[in-house]
Amino acid sequence: MSFKPADKIQDLQYFGEYGGVNPSISDSSTYTFLAAKSMMDTFEGNLEGCYLYSRHSSPTNLYLGQALAAMEGTENANVTASGMGAITPTLMQICSNGDHIVSSRTIYGGTYAFLKNFAPKFGITTSFADITSLEKIEAAIQKNTKVLYCESVSNPLLEIADIKALSDLSNKYNLKLVVDNTFSPLQISPAKLGADVVIHSLTKFINGSSDTVGGVICGTNEFIDNLRNVNDGASMLLGPVMDSLRSSSVLKNMRTLHIRMKKHSENAMYLAKKFENDGLKIIYPGLKNHPQHELFTKIYNKEFGYGGMLSFDAGNLEKADELMELMQERNLGYLAVSLGFYKTLFNAPGTATSSEIPDDEKEKMGLTDGLIRFSIGLDNDIERTYKEMKTCMKEVGIL
Ligand SMILES: Cc1ncc(COP(=O)(O)O)c(C=O)c1O
């Protein structure tokens, strides 16, 4: 692919109000108008360059939104207070009572819980299917289906969605393809492969410092305008707005995203290969034995590698817990949910981030209790990390 997302971010030139090298932070919830008529026009959404109220939009959020739209190659983007604050308004905007969603069955537990337990309260139902089987996805589509939903790299099993093929399918049935790209910023560009809407939890790699939650919805001008509509826009009316101070700090962190993603990938690849050689069954898209290794290789923006996430099965929950506690004690990372931090994070998703998924579904998808999901950090000396991790694995009897 010739799309260069990091260049798109680099090319954005912003000046602060007094010539600062960072854009000024808009520290206001509301905005004045010199003419009353302009306020009315702004309410109707047809006055460019005027701000009304920060739940609708603010200069700082628009800067960050512009950077994320540039990164994903979409016309526009709406920044939100969390990843869930991006996912839920998107689906509520597209779907009405009586509509249906086809979703990958391997998705973040919170998204799964929303689709399974919450959306039905509004008459929106979901069928979950194996995203790696186009036949199964197609078979799940009904007359009232409106959305095809997936993650580019799934959580926590790291399955890769064939976005191009899913886009063809969604065009055939007139659906909207919504892709959560949280695990693979810069590496995969879903909109360039045909996704209609691209979502991120900014909480993870994009912000990268685990100091805030945040999210974004990237799409066409029309869709973003619809979300912000004062009369029926889900973002405007449900209100998950990001604060400007946070927004400005996320934007600054985005400027180093390309360097971080390369290092996360380099370190994860190193560990994946080493532990595979040691006999562990590692799930990592960069390994040749990963079922979608070739697909990833075909669609990724090569310079950013295969990502910072890897998983493996420690055998059972007790072993997984023992290993994670020991690794934390030896300062190899934190036993914590989330991902994309400079330090390695690990958890056993079967009982944590995916605990919302019922046991029989987990079994079907291969999500065992002993599975440990790693978000590999930016360690400078990854060989040293490997040796110490290996010692821990030997001590708990995994190696
Ligand atoms: C893939 C994915 N999407 C969405 C979310 C939700 O994001 P947030 O926690 O920022 O609301 C998460 C969070 O863990 C996630 O892993």
Ligand as a Chemical Component Dictionary entry (heavy atoms), coordinates in Angstrom:
data_LIG
# 
_chem_comp.id                   LIG 
_chem_comp.type                 NON-POLYMER 
_chem_comp.pdbx_formal_charge   0 
_chem_comp.three_letter_code    LIG 
# 
loop_
_chem_comp_atom.comp_id 
_chem_comp_atom.atom_id 
_chem_comp_atom.alt_atom_id 
_chem_comp_atom.type_symbol 
_chem_comp_atom.charge 
_chem_comp_atom.model_Cartn_x 
_chem_comp_atom.model_Cartn_y 
_chem_comp_atom.model_Cartn_z 
_chem_comp_atom.pdbx_ordinal 
LIG C1 C1 C 0 -10.104 -3.029 21.009 1  
LIG C2 C2 C 0 -10.728 -2.111 21.995 2  
LIG N1 N1 N 0 -11.709 -1.293 21.593 3  
LIG C3 C3 C 0 -12.312 -0.447 22.451 4  
LIG C4 C4 C 0 -11.972 -0.387 23.778 5  
LIG C5 C5 C 0 -12.683 0.562  24.697 6  
LIG O1 O1 O 0 -11.925 1.703  24.893 7  
LIG P1 P1 P 0 -11.984 2.624  26.217 8  
LIG O2 O2 O 0 -11.510 1.787  27.352 9  
LIG O3 O3 O 0 -11.077 3.759  25.868 10 
LIG O4 O4 O 0 -13.409 3.049  26.371 11 
LIG C6 C6 C 0 -10.948 -1.212 24.246 12 
LIG C7 C7 C 0 -10.578 -1.106 25.675 13 
LIG O5 O5 O 0 -10.027 -1.845 26.328 14 
LIG C8 C8 C 0 -10.317 -2.103 23.336 15 
LIG O6 O6 O 0 -9.339  -2.926 23.738 16 
# 
loop_
_chem_comp_bond.comp_id 
_chem_comp_bond.atom_id_1 
_chem_comp_bond.atom_id_2 
_chem_comp_bond.value_order 
_chem_comp_bond.pdbx_ordinal 
LIG C1 C2 SING 1  
LIG C2 N1 SING 2  
LIG C2 C8 DOUB 3  
LIG N1 C3 DOUB 4  
LIG C3 C4 SING 5  
LIG C4 C5 SING 6  
LIG C4 C6 DOUB 7  
LIG C5 O1 SING 8  
LIG O1 P1 SING 9  
LIG P1 O2 DOUB 10 
LIG P1 O3 SING 11 
LIG P1 O4 SING 12 
LIG C6 C7 SING 13 
LIG C6 C8 SING 14 
LIG C7 O5 DOUB 15 
LIG C8 O6 SING 16 
# 
